[in-house]
Amino acid sequence: MEWGGFRLSKSGIKMDINIGLISFHVGQWIFIFEMCWKH
């Protein structure tokens, strides 16, 4: 039971990191697009 919970929390942390990276990249592209569009 403990091992399953540990595995679950590890994959949950991985998912949070992936979501954070995706949102960071999306934010970066939106920023670049805004900068190019304004010029």
PQR file of N, CA, C, O and H, with PARSE charges and radii, in Angstrom:
ATOM      1  N   MET A   1       0.845  -1.203   0.000 -0.4000 1.5000
ATOM      2  CA  MET A   1       0.000   0.000   0.000 -0.0000 2.0000
ATOM      3  C   MET A   1       0.883   1.257   0.000  0.5500 1.7000
ATOM      4  O   MET A   1       0.660   2.193  -0.768 -0.5500 1.4000
ATOM      5  N   GLU A   2       1.878   1.251   0.872 -0.4000 1.5000
ATOM      6  CA  GLU A   2       2.768   2.420   0.927 -0.0000 2.0000
ATOM      7  C   GLU A   2       3.530   2.609  -0.389  0.5500 1.7000
ATOM      8  O   GLU A   2       3.698   3.725  -0.881 -0.5500 1.4000
ATOM      9  H   GLU A   2       2.060   0.491   1.496  0.4000 1.0000
ATOM     10  N   TRP A   3       3.993   1.459  -0.949 -0.4000 1.5000
ATOM     11  CA  TRP A   3       4.745   1.544  -2.211 -0.0000 2.0000
ATOM     12  C   TRP A   3       3.869   2.097  -3.331  0.5500 1.7000
ATOM     13  O   TRP A   3       4.313   2.907  -4.145 -0.5500 1.4000
ATOM     14  H   TRP A   3       3.857   0.552  -0.550  0.4000 1.0000
ATOM     15  N   GLY A   4       2.593   1.634  -3.356 -0.4000 1.5000
ATOM     16  CA  GLY A   4       1.667   2.118  -4.386 -0.0000 2.0000
ATOM     17  C   GLY A   4       1.453   3.620  -4.258  0.5500 1.7000
ATOM     18  O   GLY A   4       1.443   4.343  -5.255 -0.5500 1.4000
ATOM     19  H   GLY A   4       2.232   0.976  -2.694  0.4000 1.0000
ATOM     20  N   GLY A   5       1.282   4.085  -3.017 -0.4000 1.5000
ATOM     21  CA  GLY A   5       1.092   5.513  -2.780 -0.0000 2.0000
ATOM     22  C   GLY A   5       2.323   6.307  -3.168  0.5500 1.7000
ATOM     23  O   GLY A   5       2.222   7.415  -3.695 -0.5500 1.4000
ATOM     24  H   GLY A   5       1.290   3.499  -2.207  0.4000 1.0000
ATOM     25  N   PHE A   6       3.502   5.726  -2.901 -0.4000 1.5000
ATOM     26  CA  PHE A   6       4.755   6.401  -3.246 -0.0000 2.0000
ATOM     27  C   PHE A   6       4.880   6.531  -4.765  0.5500 1.7000
ATOM     28  O   PHE A   6       5.248   7.581  -5.291 -0.5500 1.4000
ATOM     29  H   PHE A   6       3.585   4.826  -2.473  0.4000 1.0000
ATOM     30  N   ARG A   7       4.560   5.427  -5.455 -0.4000 1.5000
ATOM     31  CA  ARG A   7       4.618   5.435  -6.921 -0.0000 2.0000
ATOM     32  C   ARG A   7       3.622   6.459  -7.479  0.5500 1.7000
ATOM     33  O   ARG A   7       3.922   7.191  -8.422 -0.5500 1.4000
ATOM     34  H   ARG A   7       4.261   4.573  -5.027  0.4000 1.0000
ATOM     35  N   LEU A   8       2.431   6.489  -6.871 -0.4000 1.5000
ATOM     36  CA  LEU A   8       1.384   7.399  -7.310 -0.0000 2.0000
ATOM     37  C   LEU A   8       1.829   8.852  -7.124  0.5500 1.7000
ATOM     38  O   LEU A   8       1.631   9.683  -8.011 -0.5500 1.4000
ATOM     39  H   LEU A   8       2.187   5.894  -6.105  0.4000 1.0000
ATOM     40  N   SER A   9       2.431   9.156  -5.966 -0.4000 1.5000
ATOM     41  CA  SER A   9       2.867  10.524  -5.699 -0.0000 2.0000
ATOM     42  C   SER A   9       4.017  10.915  -6.626  0.5500 1.7000
ATOM     43  O   SER A   9       4.105  12.062  -7.065 -0.5500 1.4000
ATOM     44  H   SER A   9       2.592   8.481  -5.246  0.4000 1.0000
ATOM     45  N   LYS A  10       4.904   9.949  -6.924 -0.4000 1.5000
ATOM     46  CA  LYS A  10       6.014  10.229  -7.839 -0.0000 2.0000
ATOM     47  C   LYS A  10       5.506  10.573  -9.231  0.5500 1.7000
ATOM     48  O   LYS A  10       5.974  11.532  -9.844 -0.5500 1.4000
ATOM     49  H   LYS A  10       4.833   9.018  -6.568  0.4000 1.0000
ATOM     50  N   SER A  11       4.544   9.790  -9.736 -0.4000 1.5000
ATOM     51  CA  SER A  11       3.981  10.058 -11.064 -0.0000 2.0000
ATOM     52  C   SER A  11       3.194  11.372 -11.041  0.5500 1.7000
ATOM     53  O   SER A  11       3.169  12.099 -12.033 -0.5500 1.4000
ATOM     54  H   SER A  11       4.164   9.011  -9.238  0.4000 1.0000
ATOM     55  N   GLY A  12       2.555  11.672  -9.913 -0.4000 1.5000
ATOM     56  CA  GLY A  12       1.832  12.931  -9.766 -0.0000 2.0000
ATOM     57  C   GLY A  12       2.773  14.113  -9.830  0.5500 1.7000
ATOM     58  O   GLY A  12       2.459  15.134 -10.441 -0.5500 1.4000
ATOM     59  H   GLY A  12       2.575  11.081  -9.107  0.4000 1.0000
ATOM     60  N   ILE A  13       3.943  13.976  -9.191 -0.4000 1.5000
ATOM     61  CA  ILE A  13       4.958  15.033  -9.226 -0.0000 2.0000
ATOM     62  C   ILE A  13       5.455  15.207 -10.665  0.5500 1.7000
ATOM     63  O   ILE A  13       5.627  16.328 -11.143 -0.5500 1.4000
ATOM     64  H   ILE A  13       4.198  13.146  -8.694  0.4000 1.0000
ATOM     65  N   LYS A  14       5.683  14.079 -11.346 -0.4000 1.5000
ATOM     66  CA  LYS A  14       6.131  14.126 -12.750 -0.0000 2.0000
ATOM     67  C   LYS A  14       5.104  14.850 -13.611  0.5500 1.7000
ATOM     68  O   LYS A  14       5.461  15.668 -14.458 -0.5500 1.4000
ATOM     69  H   LYS A  14       5.543  13.168 -10.957  0.4000 1.0000
ATOM     70  N   MET A  15       3.824  14.544 -13.390 -0.4000 1.5000
ATOM     71  CA  MET A  15       2.752  15.195 -14.148 -0.0000 2.0000
ATOM     72  C   MET A  15       2.739  16.696 -13.875  0.5500 1.7000
ATOM     73  O   MET A  15       2.583  17.489 -14.804 -0.5500 1.4000
ATOM     74  H   MET A  15       3.534  13.879 -12.701  0.4000 1.0000
ATOM     75  N   ASP A  16       2.903  17.097 -12.611 -0.4000 1.5000
ATOM     76  CA  ASP A  16       2.924  18.515 -12.254 -0.0000 2.0000
ATOM     77  C   ASP A  16       4.080  19.221 -12.947  0.5500 1.7000
ATOM     78  O   ASP A  16       3.922  20.339 -13.436 -0.5500 1.4000
ATOM     79  H   ASP A  16       3.030  16.453 -11.857  0.4000 1.0000
ATOM     80  N   ILE A  17       5.255  18.567 -12.991 -0.4000 1.5000
ATOM     81  CA  ILE A  17       6.428  19.155 -13.648 -0.0000 2.0000
ATOM     82  C   ILE A  17       6.155  19.304 -15.148  0.5500 1.7000
ATOM     83  O   ILE A  17       6.464  20.341 -15.736 -0.5500 1.4000
ATOM     84  H   ILE A  17       5.383  17.659 -12.593  0.4000 1.0000
ATOM     85  N   ASN A  18       5.577  18.269 -15.766 -0.4000 1.5000
ATOM     86  CA  ASN A  18       5.263  18.317 -17.203 -0.0000 2.0000
ATOM     87  C   ASN A  18       4.273  19.432 -17.508  0.5500 1.7000
ATOM     88  O   ASN A  18       4.460  20.177 -18.470 -0.5500 1.4000
ATOM     89  H   ASN A  18       5.326  17.427 -15.288  0.4000 1.0000
ATOM     90  N   ILE A  19       3.224  19.556 -16.704 -0.4000 1.5000
ATOM     91  CA  ILE A  19       2.213  20.603 -16.895 -0.0000 2.0000
ATOM     92  C   ILE A  19       2.868  21.979 -16.726  0.5500 1.7000
ATOM     93  O   ILE A  19       2.574  22.907 -17.479 -0.5500 1.4000
ATOM     94  H   ILE A  19       3.072  18.951 -15.923  0.4000 1.0000
ATOM     95  N   GLY A  20       3.752  22.101 -15.738 -0.4000 1.5000
ATOM     96  CA  GLY A  20       4.464  23.362 -15.517 -0.0000 2.0000
ATOM     97  C   GLY A  20       5.332  23.732 -16.711  0.5500 1.7000
ATOM     98  O   GLY A  20       5.362  24.891 -17.124 -0.5500 1.4000
ATOM     99  H   GLY A  20       3.991  21.347 -15.126  0.4000 1.0000
ATOM    100  N   LEU A  21       6.039  22.753 -17.268 -0.4000 1.5000
ATOM    101  CA  LEU A  21       6.897  22.998 -18.431 -0.0000 2.0000
ATOM    102  C   LEU A  21       6.072  23.378 -19.650  0.5500 1.7000
ATOM    103  O   LEU A  21       6.441  24.283 -20.399 -0.5500 1.4000
ATOM    104  H   LEU A  21       6.015  21.811 -16.932  0.4000 1.0000
ATOM    105  N   ILE A  22       4.948  22.683 -19.850 -0.4000 1.5000
ATOM    106  CA  ILE A  22       4.076  22.973 -20.996 -0.0000 2.0000
ATOM    107  C   ILE A  22       3.531  24.395 -20.881  0.5500 1.7000
ATOM    108  O   ILE A  22       3.567  25.147 -21.855 -0.5500 1.4000
ATOM    109  H   ILE A  22       4.648  21.949 -19.242  0.4000 1.0000
ATOM    110  N   SER A  23       3.028  24.770 -19.710 -0.4000 1.5000
ATOM    111  CA  SER A  23       2.471  26.109 -19.521 -0.0000 2.0000
ATOM    112  C   SER A  23       3.554  27.168 -19.669  0.5500 1.7000
ATOM    113  O   SER A  23       3.278  28.266 -20.154 -0.5500 1.4000
ATOM    114  H   SER A  23       2.999  24.159 -18.919  0.4000 1.0000
ATOM    115  N   PHE A  24       4.801  26.854 -19.254 -0.4000 1.5000
ATOM    116  CA  PHE A  24       5.920  27.781 -19.409 -0.0000 2.0000
ATOM    117  C   PHE A  24       6.214  28.007 -20.885  0.5500 1.7000
ATOM    118  O   PHE A  24       6.403  29.145 -21.315 -0.5500 1.4000
ATOM    119  H   PHE A  24       5.025  25.963 -18.860  0.4000 1.0000
ATOM    120  N   HIS A  25       6.254  26.921 -21.670 -0.4000 1.5000
ATOM    121  CA  HIS A  25       6.532  27.027 -23.105 -0.0000 2.0000
ATOM    122  C   HIS A  25       5.408  27.781 -23.816  0.5500 1.7000
ATOM    123  O   HIS A  25       5.672  28.610 -24.687 -0.5500 1.4000
ATOM    124  H   HIS A  25       6.101  25.997 -21.321  0.4000 1.0000
ATOM    125  N   VAL A  26       4.163  27.499 -23.451 -0.4000 1.5000
ATOM    126  CA  VAL A  26       3.016  28.193 -24.048 -0.0000 2.0000
ATOM    127  C   VAL A  26       3.106  29.687 -23.731  0.5500 1.7000
ATOM    128  O   VAL A  26       2.889  30.522 -24.610 -0.5500 1.4000
ATOM    129  H   VAL A  26       3.948  26.826 -22.743  0.4000 1.0000
ATOM    130  N   GLY A  27       3.422  30.024 -22.490 -0.4000 1.5000
ATOM    131  CA  GLY A  27       3.574  31.421 -22.090 -0.0000 2.0000
ATOM    132  C   GLY A  27       4.686  32.105 -22.862  0.5500 1.7000
ATOM    133  O   GLY A  27       4.559  33.269 -23.244 -0.5500 1.4000
ATOM    134  H   GLY A  27       3.599  29.347 -21.776  0.4000 1.0000
ATOM    135  N   GLN A  28       5.791  31.377 -23.095 -0.4000 1.5000
ATOM    136  CA  GLN A  28       6.919  31.903 -23.862 -0.0000 2.0000
ATOM    137  C   GLN A  28       6.491  32.223 -25.291  0.5500 1.7000
ATOM    138  O   GLN A  28       6.804  33.293 -25.811 -0.5500 1.4000
ATOM    139  H   GLN A  28       5.894  30.432 -22.784  0.4000 1.0000
ATOM    140  N   TRP A  29       5.773  31.291 -25.926 -0.4000 1.5000
ATOM    141  CA  TRP A  29       5.329  31.491 -27.310 -0.0000 2.0000
ATOM    142  C   TRP A  29       4.340  32.647 -27.404  0.5500 1.7000
ATOM    143  O   TRP A  29       4.392  33.426 -28.355 -0.5500 1.4000
ATOM    144  H   TRP A  29       5.519  30.421 -25.503  0.4000 1.0000
ATOM    145  N   ILE A  30       3.438  32.767 -26.429 -0.4000 1.5000
ATOM    146  CA  ILE A  30       2.474  33.875 -26.420 -0.0000 2.0000
ATOM    147  C   ILE A  30       3.229  35.200 -26.285  0.5500 1.7000
ATOM    148  O   ILE A  30       2.883  36.181 -26.943 -0.5500 1.4000
ATOM    149  H   ILE A  30       3.396  32.133 -25.656  0.4000 1.0000
ATOM    150  N   PHE A  31       4.259  35.229 -25.433 -0.4000 1.5000
ATOM    151  CA  PHE A  31       5.066  36.433 -25.240 -0.0000 2.0000
ATOM    152  C   PHE A  31       5.773  36.818 -26.538  0.5500 1.7000
ATOM    153  O   PHE A  31       5.762  37.986 -26.927 -0.5500 1.4000
ATOM    154  H   PHE A  31       4.540  34.431 -24.898  0.4000 1.0000
ATOM    155  N   ILE A  32       6.390  35.838 -27.212 -0.4000 1.5000
ATOM    156  CA  ILE A  32       7.095  36.082 -28.485 -0.0000 2.0000
ATOM    157  C   ILE A  32       6.103  36.577 -29.542  0.5500 1.7000
ATOM    158  O   ILE A  32       6.393  37.518 -30.280 -0.5500 1.4000
ATOM    159  H   ILE A  32       6.399  34.889 -26.896  0.4000 1.0000
ATOM    160  N   PHE A  33       4.933  35.936 -29.607 -0.4000 1.5000
ATOM    161  CA  PHE A  33       3.897  36.326 -30.566 -0.0000 2.0000
ATOM    162  C   PHE A  33       3.439  37.761 -30.312  0.5500 1.7000
ATOM    163  O   PHE A  33       3.292  38.543 -31.251 -0.5500 1.4000
ATOM    164  H   PHE A  33       4.697  35.172 -29.007  0.4000 1.0000
ATOM    165  N   GLU A  34       3.215  38.106 -29.052 -0.4000 1.5000
ATOM    166  CA  GLU A  34       2.781  39.461 -28.684 -0.0000 2.0000
ATOM    167  C   GLU A  34       3.837  40.486 -29.088  0.5500 1.7000
ATOM    168  O   GLU A  34       3.507  41.538 -29.636 -0.5500 1.4000
ATOM    169  H   GLU A  34       3.334  37.471 -28.288  0.4000 1.0000
ATOM    170  N   MET A  35       5.110  40.179 -28.817 -0.4000 1.5000
ATOM    171  CA  MET A  35       6.214  41.088 -29.150 -0.0000 2.0000
ATOM    172  C   MET A  35       6.293  41.308 -30.662  0.5500 1.7000
ATOM    173  O   MET A  35       6.437  42.442 -31.120 -0.5500 1.4000
ATOM    174  H   MET A  35       5.378  39.325 -28.372  0.4000 1.0000
ATOM    175  N   CYS A  36       6.197  40.217 -31.440 -0.4000 1.5000
ATOM    176  CA  CYS A  36       6.277  40.308 -32.907 -0.0000 2.0000
ATOM    177  C   CYS A  36       5.051  41.028 -33.470  0.5500 1.7000
ATOM    178  O   CYS A  36       5.171  41.828 -34.398 -0.5500 1.4000
ATOM    179  H   CYS A  36       6.079  39.296 -31.068  0.4000 1.0000
ATOM    180  N   TRP A  37       3.874  40.744 -32.909 -0.4000 1.5000
ATOM    181  CA  TRP A  37       2.627  41.317 -33.418 -0.0000 2.0000
ATOM    182  C   TRP A  37       2.575  42.830 -33.174  0.5500 1.7000
ATOM    183  O   TRP A  37       2.071  43.576 -34.014 -0.5500 1.4000
ATOM    184  H   TRP A  37       3.777  40.094 -32.156  0.4000 1.0000
ATOM    185  N   LYS A  38       3.089  43.279 -32.039 -0.4000 1.5000
ATOM    186  CA  LYS A  38       3.073  44.710 -31.712 -0.0000 2.0000
ATOM    187  C   LYS A  38       4.027  45.486 -32.616  0.5500 1.7000
ATOM    188  O   LYS A  38       3.774  46.652 -32.920 -0.5500 1.4000
ATOM    189  H   LYS A  38       3.499  42.674 -31.357  0.4000 1.0000
ATOM    190  N   HIS A  39       5.115  44.860 -33.048 -0.4000 1.5000
ATOM    191  CA  HIS A  39       6.055  45.498 -33.984 -0.0000 2.0000
ATOM    192  C   HIS A  39       5.537  45.261 -35.408  0.5500 1.7000
ATOM    193  O   HIS A  39       6.160  45.704 -36.373 -0.5500 1.4000
ATOM    194  H   HIS A  39       5.321  43.912 -32.801  0.4000 1.0000
TER
END
